[in-house]
Amino acid sequence: MGAQIVLRGRGIVEGKCTAEALVSTKPISFLGDVDPSNGKIIEKHHDLYGVCVKDKVLCFPHGHGSTVGSYVLYSLAKNGLAPKAIINRWADPVIVVGAVIANIPMMDQVDISQLRTGDLVEVDAYKGVIKVLKSRKRGGLSKCI
Amino acid sequence: MYLTREEERIYDGEYGWAKQVCMKIMVKLGELYDASRLIPVESAHVSGVSYKTLGDAPTDFLEALADAGEKVAVEATLNPQSLDPQYLAERLPESLVKTQLKLCEIFQKMGFKISYTCTPYYIKTPTRGAHLAWAESSAVVYANSVLGAWTNREGGPSALAAAIIGKTPDCGIHKAENRKPKIMIEVREPLEREVDYGALGIFLGKVLEDKIPLITGLRNPTPENLKQLGAALASAGMVNMFHCGGTSAKIEREHLEKITVEPKNIQETIEELTTTSTSKPDLVFVGCPHCSPSEIREIAEKMGDRKVREDVEFWVCTSRYVKEKTKSHVQKIEASGAKVITDTCAVVTWTDKLGIKTIMTNSAKTAHYAPTLNKAEVQLASLKECLKTALKQ
């Protein structure tokens, strides 16, 4: 077992959690890409198509698309389907506002290429630190049940 | 970011969840864009009112804010909704109308002015030099470039937060140094028709990236011409203001990159935006952005006594306020069989559910959006041509 991976970034919305990472190489537009009634990615061309974001540490490069997307994050949280934390390379206003109103811990300026879907990670968005507690070498995407 | 003691109290939740979440939106966005403080705004204008463009997602959050008893702290206006109560409500599915009305009620409960217009500046002109938090992109460009007020292009949620807190982060083009032109645009031949100004906006929106332009070569444009230019500029690009004419006198031009716009660029843009050549569109639509009082008068005068053809709908869209102000002209327009529609426009209502598949318009912004947002074919043409198509000769 190699050294533990510790990544640093900028804390944007405060909070702490430990959960499984769900990592995408593609931007996410919460309006249109995510179904607020079940938390699944519904954009067919997305690399997380069919996967549920609930209780994951959701890692993706950045948001895009309509500012209505912020409200989708709120609805996900209200329905108990929100990610546990959001990790971006670059924060954009849609995701920042969404994380604020849904109260989801959020960080940016993180090298998410170091993270893999299925890794158990500890996010400390107060300090801007992510620790990989348990690494998963190759993981199939866990589907929503 | 520096917060006053009062702002800190709001941030810490001493005034409840709703104010806290609005303050947090502002502070987090401010930090993202390196603002050092919040500044008071004279007014806020909120987009994301039409159920057609919003869908169901925002209802939960908006309702929670309204239920918390939150009220706007400054003059706050609303963008168009998805229907005109007089003409369109009965032609649309009842469930859609009901959901839209519920959204409208939520906003009203929070103290928003029932404006439902993309041209709130015709209701109340912002003070020159005042800071605003406006979200409708065409109004943002108009406020910055024609009215001399200062506003970033807010998103729906951030304009809402600004309306409730009465402030906005001091960043972007709230700072004088960020309002300077970075590129010079020389329009080779003066533009004649409003549709040419719109086409210039689309053309520039695609080439400017984020550079604020100084536009030269326009000959006595009317404010309405510049409204068309700005609306198109914002829909095709990222720029939120332009300089031209009087405002550009003091600006140093020597070091600016320069782009020349030839008449063929304008003509080609109009052709690119036009997707059909039908002589019988289902709808002829003027009023994007919403008509000014002088545009209503111009339409009434140009129509004369002609009547609208039976096989075409003719919509003139404006705000309730302007419609009320221009009653005699409105009567004349409506006597022809045209509809002076308020509160909405062709882009944000369900034209597809009204059986409209082809739209002729003098608005480059509408031509830009209608193929995707309305699933309609478009013809971009001048007001003169629009009237010729809509009216019996």
Interface residues (C-beta under 8 A of the other chain):
Chain A: I12 V13 L31 P36 S66 T67 V68 S70 Y71 V72 Y74 S75 K78 A91 P93 V94 V96 V97 V100 I101
Chain B: V21 K24 I25 K28 L29 E31 L32 G48 T53 L54 G55 D56 A57 P58 D60 F61 L62 G155 G156 P157 S158
